[in-house]
């Protein structure tokens, strides 16, 4: 009973790591919340159960780890009128927090080479098992996560890319209606992808009217569209912590160019193109 009481702060810290799942849940991303809960538990739980420091130091470091992950999420997902970065942005920073945690466990081991009072009967073996299990679990997750993120981030020009999302152009005003949407109608190497959204006037207006309405809508969404020879073009920078490519948008005020790779849209439809190259 006394041992359970003495370990209560470890349970609370572990619960705090799991509670990080509330951050992506607030964005309506349940699958990403599972990632946050798992990684948060591994990082914070590894410290909580692997440290040989006392309660005061253990709780202080654990709270810093939780706060660091929460702050990284907030900074990453606060777009500030920019395009919001994907969840990989904050997860990569969480990986760095995990590395800090692993280093803290190694330092903690060197500072406290003997068993701590919280271990029943001063059981040195139990302390070694806790530390070894915590560091091994954390190191394994960091290694696997780092390899996965390394594959995702293997970009030719050193910048990271993510495909355009629906909310970069949608929802449309009532005067327009969506005919079709393709998140990656045209793609290539290094993760580059072009999304296409075909739009028509809801009241049957001609193409010129549709273009005017669409340009006004997209400008209100933050796209600095400027007229050019055949239509309009503009780009928006992406937010986040890491180095992501800007997204470029263009549309034609005349009939869409013919493409052999995909069927042509209706004549009065205007296609919004959003590329990440």
C-alpha positions, 0 to 999 in steps of 0.5 A: 500500500505504501509503495502504491502511495509513493508511486502516485505521482508517477501515475499522475505524470503518466496520465498527463502524457496520455491527456495530450490526446485532447490537443488533436481531439480539439481539432477533430482529428481522432486518429492523430489523437491516438498518436499523441496519446501513445507518444505522450505516454511513452515520453512522459511515462518513461521519465516517470517510471525510469527516474531515480530522482525524488518526487519533487525533481521527478514531477518538475521534469515531467511537467516540463516534458508535458508542457514542452509537447503542449507548447510545440503543438500550440505553436505548430497549429497556430496558423497566424493567417498562414496555411496550417501545418500538418500533424507531422510538424508537431510530432517531429518536435515531440521527437526532439522532446523525447530525445531530451527525455532519453538524455535526462534518463541517462543523466539521472542514472549517472547522478543516482547510481544507487537505488532511491528510497521510493523502491521497496526495501531499497531494491536495486534490481527493481530500480535497474529494471524500471530504468532499463525498461523505460529507456529501452521503450523510449529509445525503440519508439524514437528509433522507429519514429525517426526512421518513419519520419526520415522516409517522409522527410526525404525531400530533394530540395530540403523542404517538406511538402504536404498536399492541399487540404479541402479547407484551403478553398472550401466551403464555397459561398452559396453562389457557387457549388462544388462539382468535383474534388481531387486531393492529388490529381497530379503528382510526381516525385518528392511528395509534390502533388496538385489538388483540383477543385472544379466549381460552377455557379449555383444559379447557372451563371456564365464562366466569367461570373463564376471566375469573378465570384470564385476569385472574390471568395478565395481572396477572402480566404487569404489567397493573394490572387493576382491577374495574369495572362490566362487567369489568376495566380497566387501563393501562400506560405505555410505555418508550423515549426519546420520548413514546409513549402508554400502552396501555389494556387492558379485558375484559368478565366478561359476554357481549361487546358486539354489534358490526356491524363484526366477528363475535361470538366464541364465547359462552365466549370472553373478548376482551382489548382493548388500545388505544393511544389 
